[in-house]
Amino acid sequence: MLPKGSFRRCLVVAGLALCFAGVAEAAPDTSSPVGSANVTVADPTVPRPPGQPCVVQLFSNDTFNDYSPRPFSYTPPASCGTSWSKVVLEGDFSVSAGEQYDRTATIFLGGVNLYFGTTQEPASTEGRSWHVERDLTDYSALFRNAGQGQVFIGNIVNSTYTGVIYGSARLLFYPASVVAPAAKAPDAVYPLSSDPIGSTVTLNNSSSQMAATLTLPRNVERAYLDVFTQSQYADEFWYTCVPDQYAAETSECGGGNFREAEVSIDGQPAGVAPVYPWIYTGGIDLYIWKPTPGVQALNFMPYRVDLTPFAGILSNGSPHTVAVNVQGANNYFSATASLLVYQDAGAKQVSGQLVSNTLANQPPTPTIGSTLSQDASGNVTGNITTDLSRHFTIEGYVDTSHGRVHTTVDQTVAFADTQGFTIQGSLYDQTSDQLTSVEGVSRSRIGTFISGEFKERFRYPLHVDYNQTTLSSGGYSILTTIRQGYEQHSGVSIDGFPLYSADVHNKVEGSDTLVLNSGFQIVSHSGQQTKQTYAFSDSLGGCYSGSVSSANDVVTAYSSGQGCPGQRNRVFWFTHPDGSPYLGDAALGW
């Protein structure tokens, strides 16, 4: 039997303007990617406000063929002022034909992460190119000052790994206008990074921390933490691992498969960030991801943790340590985070306290169950289950220039996983069904008046069926079927009156069969098929839909706008159809 894990990585490689004038409506699709083998996704781009942006090039046509970061200097745009309705990062990358692994890609400025993702693997005779975008409006405070940054795509190029990666990136600044007012962006951004220019932090185990000790302004009114946690190395396929006591019996990686990012302030639990099971373009079966990668594989979205109940404490003039660790990390996770702070413009100093925190006495310890059994012939069948659900509330207040504001974060975070095994003779079958979910609400009130209420719901479903058969030739046939999704619901209301809601559904499903020889080299693959469907809708009538299907490594069907009124995508410029986080419970803080 092929040692499990041997082929999991394969080579080949705004303010709300009540007249919604700023509608981004997609032009009719005049070209079709059908028949193309190049990267094709159904994801929407970031919608833009009306007007001409100022463009600042961060780097252009850089070559990535080693493990050295590429530095760049940033200067704010001279002709767009310092108040913008939107700031968007655009990046264009490519990899030359040859053999190459997928690689991790990051862009940092002044220690703050601007982009985090991975790269597409090439074909031996054909390169690949792709485009990414990220809404960075919430980071506007960072861009008002000049600074130093760097892009890092660690890549080995030699006689074996021949694919060279190239990339360019720029920032687009959209000036504020009557129809596209300046965004109510945070007043300051603080990085949790490994150095002043910016790099990710390695978290080798549950005790490893990414931390920053900060002395913040004394008038913090709201605070949020954008968190990225990316699995690497032995932890890349964490979602297939089993508890140590079952590792030998199932021929699987140990350490269990529960992963969750824990946020703390001065050592006290302060929030939870679920870990998304990203699958990179060399993951499990590389052909599944040609030409459409897995959910967010090329462009990760951060998870935003509401730390507002701690605003009073953070404003007391003392240094405070904000930290993140990944529970269950097992060599290793790569992490970065950014603290976003709103200040009280009417007060130089505020005061406040944390009132209650029920997360503090709920450790992230899952319940493990097993029905595994082994017969006299050594055949193994049964399931391993891993479950954890926690409901918690964190409440605090801050005395501001407009009164005492109480904020309560009320969340339920859950993880449910079942690993099914059938191991007998020439057959090794492992089926993983996993669901990570978050449901919660952040409420702010002044007296009895609920000044803001922000609801969010996330679901990260994952299904992986790995079916491996030993052939009479001594080789192996491996059928892999994968389904993964990203579901997000966001809603804003004031004193019970709903103002806005939006839903994102991103799903990728695919399968392929690999044939390997006894030396674990790919002989052939067959039956590749992948489909991505993407849908966004909101309470303002915005709609986006996209779909792409492939077979035998080329696009076979593509649609955009079908399912929306008039068969056209139509979204407002201030919305987030890409799944990026909203600003929280401020009144539609666009």
Buried (B, 14 or more C-beta within 10 A) or exposed (E): EBEBBEBBBBBBBBBBBEEBBBBBEBEEEEEEBBEBBBBBBBBBBBBBBBBEBBEBEBBEEBEBBEEEBBEBEBEBBEEBBBBBBBBBBBBBBBBBBBBBBBBBBBBBBBBBBBBBBBBBBBBEEEBBEBBBBBBBBBBBBBBEEEBBBBBBBBBBBEEEBBBBBBBBBBBBBBBBBEBBBBBBBBBBBBBBBBEEBBBBBBBBBBEBBBBBEBEBBBBBBBBBBBBBBBBBEBBBBBBBBBBEEBBEBBBBBBBBBBBBBBBBBBEBBBBBBBBBBBBBBBBBBBBBBBBBBBBBBBBBBBBBBBBBBBBBBBBBEEEBEBBBBBBBBBBBBBBBBBBBBBBBEEBEEBBBBBBEBBBBEBEBEBEBEBEBEEEEEEEBBBBBBBBBEBBBBBBBBBBBEEEBBBBBBBBEBBBBBBBBBBBBEEEBBBBBBBBBBBBBBBBBBBEEEBBBBBBBBBBBBBBBBBBBBBEEEEBBBBBBBBBBBBBBBBBBBBEEEEBBBBBBBBBBBBBBBBBBEEEEEBEEBEEBBBBBBBBBBBEBEBBBBBBBBBEBBBBBEBBBBEBBEEEBBBBBBBBBBBBBBBBBBBBBBB
